[in-house]
Amino acid sequence: MKPTDTDANQTPSQEPANDAVPGAEPSEQPTHDPIAALEAERQDVKDKLLRTLAEMENLRRRTEREVADARTYGMANFARDMLTVVDNIRRAIESVPAEAKTEADDALKSLLDGIELTERDFLKTLERHGVKQLDPQGQKFDPNLHQAMFEVPNPDVPSGTVVQVVQSGYVIGERVLRPALVGVAKGGPKAANGTDSSSVA
């Protein structure tokens, strides 16, 4: 049988070339995992959010503390100036001798009572605003609250005991507004913690 024109025009079938070497592993291509990327991004956002929340909480606490301090200590300068008024009232009361008080007529007694009432009201007003008077008489000397002016030889009380208050001290909140000016005992037995008057300068 003679080959037809169609058979003559046909060419052998071409198979795709395969350059791969038998037994060789295919080359590794970089893989991109979208789930892992989203997870990393989520964790990053979570960390930033937690840090922001912590910073906001610290800011809130700091602001509350500053507001509280402003309320407590904002009037410290004014209160310190008012202590001079309290001192003058006390000096006016102490300027009247005890004999004059006992022999005073009704008018003078009413005047003295009014001055003492004014002093008490003044101290109560200061206390309502956080200012408290120190009463260290008979207490152990505390250099944080008291200022020693002199030493008093007294063997009957432990050394370092406040035996005389020259000027009252005041505190506002936890801060000393003015230390108390005191006289401290010397020559008695040592205080309970072993501190004697030598520690008072």
CYANA upper distance limits for C-alpha pairs under 8 A (distance plus 0.5 A):
  3 PRO  CA      7 ASP  CA      6.55
  3 PRO  CA      8 ALA  CA      7.23
  4 THR  CA      8 ALA  CA      6.83
  5 ASP  CA      9 ASN  CA      6.76
  6 THR  CA     10 GLN  CA      7.01
 20 ALA  CA     24 ALA  CA      7.76
 33 ASP  CA     37 ALA  CA      6.98
 34 PRO  CA     38 LEU  CA      6.64
 35 ILE  CA     39 GLU  CA      6.61
 36 ALA  CA     40 ALA  CA      6.66
 37 ALA  CA     41 GLU  CA      6.70
 38 LEU  CA     42 ARG  CA      6.52
 39 GLU  CA     43 GLN  CA      6.69
 40 ALA  CA     44 ASP  CA      6.70
 41 GLU  CA     45 VAL  CA      6.72
 42 ARG  CA     46 LYS  CA      6.60
 43 GLN  CA     47 ASP  CA      6.65
 44 ASP  CA     48 LYS  CA      6.79
 45 VAL  CA     49 LEU  CA      6.60
 46 LYS  CA     50 LEU  CA      6.68
 47 ASP  CA     51 ARG  CA      6.70
 48 LYS  CA     52 THR  CA      6.62
 49 LEU  CA     53 LEU  CA      6.65
 50 LEU  CA     54 ALA  CA      6.66
 51 ARG  CA     55 GLU  CA      6.66
 52 THR  CA     56 MET  CA      6.63
 53 LEU  CA     57 GLU  CA      6.66
 54 ALA  CA     58 ASN  CA      6.72
 55 GLU  CA     59 LEU  CA      6.60
 56 MET  CA     60 ARG  CA      6.58
 57 GLU  CA     61 ARG  CA      6.74
 58 ASN  CA     62 ARG  CA      6.57
 59 LEU  CA     63 THR  CA      6.50
 60 ARG  CA     64 GLU  CA      6.67
 61 ARG  CA     65 ARG  CA      6.66
 62 ARG  CA     66 GLU  CA      6.64
 63 THR  CA     67 VAL  CA      6.58
 64 GLU  CA     68 ALA  CA      6.61
 65 ARG  CA     69 ASP  CA      6.60
 66 GLU  CA     70 ALA  CA      6.55
 67 VAL  CA     71 ARG  CA      6.74
 68 ALA  CA     72 THR  CA      6.66
 69 ASP  CA     73 TYR  CA      6.13
 69 ASP  CA     74 GLY  CA      7.75
 70 ALA  CA     74 GLY  CA      5.20
 71 ARG  CA     75 MET  CA      8.29
 72 THR  CA    129 HIS  CA      8.21
 72 THR  CA    130 GLY  CA      7.26
 72 THR  CA    172 ILE  CA      7.85
 72 THR  CA    173 GLY  CA      6.86
 73 TYR  CA    172 ILE  CA      7.46
 73 TYR  CA    173 GLY  CA      7.86
 75 MET  CA     79 ALA  CA      6.47
 76 ALA  CA     80 ARG  CA      6.53
 76 ALA  CA    172 ILE  CA      7.69
 76 ALA  CA    177 LEU  CA      7.71
 77 ASN  CA     81 ASP  CA      6.86
 78 PHE  CA     82 MET  CA      6.85
 79 ALA  CA     83 LEU  CA      6.98
 79 ALA  CA    126 LEU  CA      8.01
 79 ALA  CA    131 VAL  CA      8.04
 80 ARG  CA     84 THR  CA      8.08
 80 ARG  CA    177 LEU  CA      7.07
 80 ARG  CA    178 ARG  CA      8.13
 81 ASP  CA     85 VAL  CA      8.17
 82 MET  CA     86 VAL  CA      7.14
 83 LEU  CA     87 ASP  CA      6.61
 84 THR  CA     88 ASN  CA      6.72
 85 VAL  CA     89 ILE  CA      6.79
 86 VAL  CA     90 ARG  CA      6.76
 86 VAL  CA    119 GLU  CA      7.20
 86 VAL  CA    122 PHE  CA      7.86
 86 VAL  CA    123 LEU  CA      8.31
 87 ASP  CA     91 ARG  CA      6.66
 88 ASN  CA     92 ALA  CA      6.66
 89 ILE  CA     93 ILE  CA      6.93
 89 ILE  CA    115 ILE  CA      7.57
 89 ILE  CA    119 GLU  CA      6.93
 90 ARG  CA     94 GLU  CA      6.71
 90 ARG  CA    119 GLU  CA      7.84
 91 ARG  CA     95 SER  CA      6.39
 92 ALA  CA     96 VAL  CA      7.71
 93 ILE  CA    112 LEU  CA      7.43
 93 ILE  CA    115 ILE  CA      7.61
 93 ILE  CA    116 GLU  CA      7.60
 96 VAL  CA    100 ALA  CA      6.99
 96 VAL  CA    101 LYS  CA      7.30
 97 PRO  CA    101 LYS  CA      6.95
 98 ALA  CA    102 THR  CA      6.93
 99 GLU  CA    103 GLU  CA      6.69
100 ALA  CA    104 ALA  CA      6.05
101 LYS  CA    109 LYS  CA      7.49
104 ALA  CA    108 LEU  CA      6.26
104 ALA  CA    109 LYS  CA      6.57
105 ASP  CA    109 LYS  CA      6.73
106 ASP  CA    110 SER  CA      6.54
107 ALA  CA    111 LEU  CA      6.77
108 LEU  CA    112 LEU  CA      6.70
109 LYS  CA    113 ASP  CA      6.54
110 SER  CA    114 GLY  CA      6.55
111 LEU  CA    115 ILE  CA      6.82
112 LEU  CA    116 GLU  CA      6.73
113 ASP  CA    117 LEU  CA      6.58
114 GLY  CA    118 THR  CA      6.61
115 ILE  CA    119 GLU  CA      6.80
116 GLU  CA    120 ARG  CA      6.82
117 LEU  CA    121 ASP  CA      6.66
118 THR  CA    122 PHE  CA      6.50
119 GLU  CA    123 LEU  CA      6.73
120 ARG  CA    124 LYS  CA      6.67
121 ASP  CA    125 THR  CA      6.58
122 PHE  CA    126 LEU  CA      6.81
123 LEU  CA    127 GLU  CA      6.62
123 LEU  CA    132 LYS  CA      8.26
123 LEU  CA    133 GLN  CA      8.20
124 LYS  CA    128 ARG  CA      6.73
125 THR  CA    129 HIS  CA      7.22
126 LEU  CA    130 GLY  CA      7.05
126 LEU  CA    131 VAL  CA      5.55
126 LEU  CA    132 LYS  CA      7.48
127 GLU  CA    131 VAL  CA      5.09
127 GLU  CA    132 LYS  CA      5.69
130 GLY  CA    172 ILE  CA      5.88
130 GLY  CA    173 GLY  CA      6.23
131 VAL  CA    170 TYR  CA      7.11
131 VAL  CA    171 VAL  CA      6.18
131 VAL  CA    172 ILE  CA      4.95
131 VAL  CA    173 GLY  CA      7.43
132 LYS  CA    170 TYR  CA      5.99
132 LYS  CA    171 VAL  CA      5.93
132 LYS  CA    172 ILE  CA      6.92
133 GLN  CA    168 SER  CA      7.33
133 GLN  CA    169 GLY  CA      6.41
133 GLN  CA    170 TYR  CA      4.98
133 GLN  CA    171 VAL  CA      7.15
134 LEU  CA    168 SER  CA      6.70
134 LEU  CA    169 GLY  CA      5.50
134 LEU  CA    170 TYR  CA      5.89
134 LEU  CA    171 VAL  CA      7.75
134 LEU  CA    180 ALA  CA      7.46
135 ASP  CA    168 SER  CA      7.45
135 ASP  CA    169 GLY  CA      8.04
136 PRO  CA    140 LYS  CA      8.26
136 PRO  CA    141 PHE  CA      8.40
136 PRO  CA    162 VAL  CA      7.00
136 PRO  CA    165 VAL  CA      7.82
136 PRO  CA    180 ALA  CA      8.21
137 GLN  CA    162 VAL  CA      5.99
137 GLN  CA    163 VAL  CA      6.40
137 GLN  CA    164 GLN  CA      6.84
137 GLN  CA    165 VAL  CA      6.92
138 GLY  CA    161 THR  CA      6.53
138 GLY  CA    162 VAL  CA      5.67
138 GLY  CA    163 VAL  CA      6.24
139 GLN  CA    161 THR  CA      6.19
139 GLN  CA    162 VAL  CA      6.05
140 LYS  CA    160 GLY  CA      6.42
140 LYS  CA    161 THR  CA      5.02
140 LYS  CA    162 VAL  CA      6.52
140 LYS  CA    191 ALA  CA      8.43
141 PHE  CA    146 HIS  CA      7.10
141 PHE  CA    160 GLY  CA      5.99
141 PHE  CA    161 THR  CA      6.11
141 PHE  CA    162 VAL  CA      6.27
141 PHE  CA    184 VAL  CA      7.67
141 PHE  CA    200 VAL  CA      8.33
142 ASP  CA    146 HIS  CA      6.05
143 PRO  CA    147 GLN  CA      6.79
143 PRO  CA    200 VAL  CA      8.13
144 ASN  CA    176 VAL  CA      8.39
144 ASN  CA    179 PRO  CA      8.26
145 LEU  CA    169 GLY  CA      8.04
145 LEU  CA    176 VAL  CA      7.16
145 LEU  CA    179 PRO  CA      5.62
145 LEU  CA    180 ALA  CA      7.04
146 HIS  CA    169 GLY  CA      7.91
146 HIS  CA    179 PRO  CA      5.38
146 HIS  CA    180 ALA  CA      5.16
146 HIS  CA    181 LEU  CA      6.60
146 HIS  CA    182 VAL  CA      7.22
147 GLN  CA    179 PRO  CA      6.48
147 GLN  CA    180 ALA  CA      6.37
147 GLN  CA    181 LEU  CA      5.45
147 GLN  CA    182 VAL  CA      6.61
148 ALA  CA    181 LEU  CA      6.50
148 ALA  CA    182 VAL  CA      5.55
148 ALA  CA    183 GLY  CA      6.24
148 ALA  CA    184 VAL  CA      7.02
148 ALA  CA    200 VAL  CA      7.22
148 ALA  CA    201 ALA  CA      7.30
149 MET  CA    181 LEU  CA      6.75
149 MET  CA    182 VAL  CA      6.26
149 MET  CA    183 GLY  CA      6.19
149 MET  CA    184 VAL  CA      8.44
150 PHE  CA    182 VAL  CA      7.84
150 PHE  CA    183 GLY  CA      5.51
150 PHE  CA    184 VAL  CA      6.94
151 GLU  CA    183 GLY  CA      6.00
151 GLU  CA    184 VAL  CA      5.25
151 GLU  CA    185 ALA  CA      6.15
151 GLU  CA    186 LYS  CA      6.50
152 VAL  CA    163 VAL  CA      8.20
152 VAL  CA    183 GLY  CA      6.98
152 VAL  CA    184 VAL  CA      6.30
152 VAL  CA    185 ALA  CA      5.22
152 VAL  CA    186 LYS  CA      6.13
153 PRO  CA    185 ALA  CA      6.30
153 PRO  CA    186 LYS  CA      5.22
153 PRO  CA    187 GLY  CA      6.13
153 PRO  CA    188 GLY  CA      8.38
154 ASN  CA    185 ALA  CA      6.11
154 ASN  CA    186 LYS  CA      6.24
154 ASN  CA    187 GLY  CA      6.28
154 ASN  CA    188 GLY  CA      6.48
155 PRO  CA    159 SER  CA      8.44
155 PRO  CA    185 ALA  CA      8.48
155 PRO  CA    186 LYS  CA      7.59
155 PRO  CA    187 GLY  CA      5.58
155 PRO  CA    188 GLY  CA      4.25
155 PRO  CA    189 PRO  CA      7.55
156 ASP  CA    188 GLY  CA      6.34
157 VAL  CA    161 THR  CA      7.35
157 VAL  CA    185 ALA  CA      7.43
157 VAL  CA    188 GLY  CA      5.86
157 VAL  CA    189 PRO  CA      7.40
158 PRO  CA    185 ALA  CA      7.55
158 PRO  CA    186 LYS  CA      8.07
158 PRO  CA    187 GLY  CA      8.18
158 PRO  CA    188 GLY  CA      5.19
158 PRO  CA    189 PRO  CA      5.15
158 PRO  CA    190 LYS  CA      5.88
158 PRO  CA    191 ALA  CA      5.79
158 PRO  CA    196 ASP  CA      8.38
159 SER  CA    184 VAL  CA      7.98
159 SER  CA    185 ALA  CA      5.67
159 SER  CA    186 LYS  CA      5.23
159 SER  CA    187 GLY  CA      6.42
159 SER  CA    188 GLY  CA      5.46
159 SER  CA    189 PRO  CA      6.42
159 SER  CA    190 LYS  CA      5.97
159 SER  CA    191 ALA  CA      6.56
159 SER  CA    195 THR  CA      8.37
159 SER  CA    196 ASP  CA      5.61
159 SER  CA    197 SER  CA      5.71
160 GLY  CA    184 VAL  CA      6.05
160 GLY  CA    185 ALA  CA      5.94
160 GLY  CA    186 LYS  CA      7.01
160 GLY  CA    190 LYS  CA      8.42
160 GLY  CA    191 ALA  CA      7.37
160 GLY  CA    195 THR  CA      7.87
160 GLY  CA    196 ASP  CA      6.03
160 GLY  CA    197 SER  CA      5.06
160 GLY  CA    200 VAL  CA      7.72
161 THR  CA    184 VAL  CA      5.98
161 THR  CA    185 ALA  CA      5.78
162 VAL  CA    182 VAL  CA      6.89
162 VAL  CA    183 GLY  CA      6.38
162 VAL  CA    184 VAL  CA      5.08
162 VAL  CA    185 ALA  CA      6.79
163 VAL  CA    182 VAL  CA      8.01
163 VAL  CA    183 GLY  CA      6.36
163 VAL  CA    184 VAL  CA      6.15
163 VAL  CA    185 ALA  CA      6.56
164 GLN  CA    182 VAL  CA      6.03
164 GLN  CA    183 GLY  CA      5.33
164 GLN  CA    184 VAL  CA      7.49
165 VAL  CA    180 ALA  CA      7.62
165 VAL  CA    181 LEU  CA      6.56
165 VAL  CA    182 VAL  CA      4.95
165 VAL  CA    183 GLY  CA      6.85
166 VAL  CA    180 ALA  CA      8.09
166 VAL  CA    181 LEU  CA      5.76
166 VAL  CA    182 VAL  CA      5.88
166 VAL  CA    183 GLY  CA      7.78
167 GLN  CA    180 ALA  CA      6.20
167 GLN  CA    181 LEU  CA      5.49
167 GLN  CA    182 VAL  CA      7.56
168 SER  CA    179 PRO  CA      8.08
168 SER  CA    180 ALA  CA      5.36
168 SER  CA    181 LEU  CA      7.15
169 GLY  CA    177 LEU  CA      8.04
169 GLY  CA    178 ARG  CA      5.65
169 GLY  CA    179 PRO  CA      5.09
169 GLY  CA    180 ALA  CA      4.16
169 GLY  CA    181 LEU  CA      7.55
170 TYR  CA    176 VAL  CA      6.83
170 TYR  CA    177 LEU  CA      5.83
170 TYR  CA    178 ARG  CA      5.66
170 TYR  CA    179 PRO  CA      6.95
170 TYR  CA    180 ALA  CA      7.70
171 VAL  CA    175 ARG  CA      6.08
171 VAL  CA    176 VAL  CA      4.80
171 VAL  CA    177 LEU  CA      5.22
171 VAL  CA    178 ARG  CA      7.16
171 VAL  CA    179 PRO  CA      8.49
172 ILE  CA    176 VAL  CA      6.75
172 ILE  CA    177 LEU  CA      6.39
184 VAL  CA    197 SER  CA      7.93
185 ALA  CA    197 SER  CA      7.71
186 LYS  CA    196 ASP  CA      8.40
186 LYS  CA    197 SER  CA      6.34
190 LYS  CA    194 GLY  CA      6.11
190 LYS  CA    195 THR  CA      6.82
190 LYS  CA    196 ASP  CA      5.83
191 ALA  CA    195 THR  CA      6.06
191 ALA  CA    196 ASP  CA      6.64
195 THR  CA    199 SER  CA      7.30
196 ASP  CA    200 VAL  CA      8.40
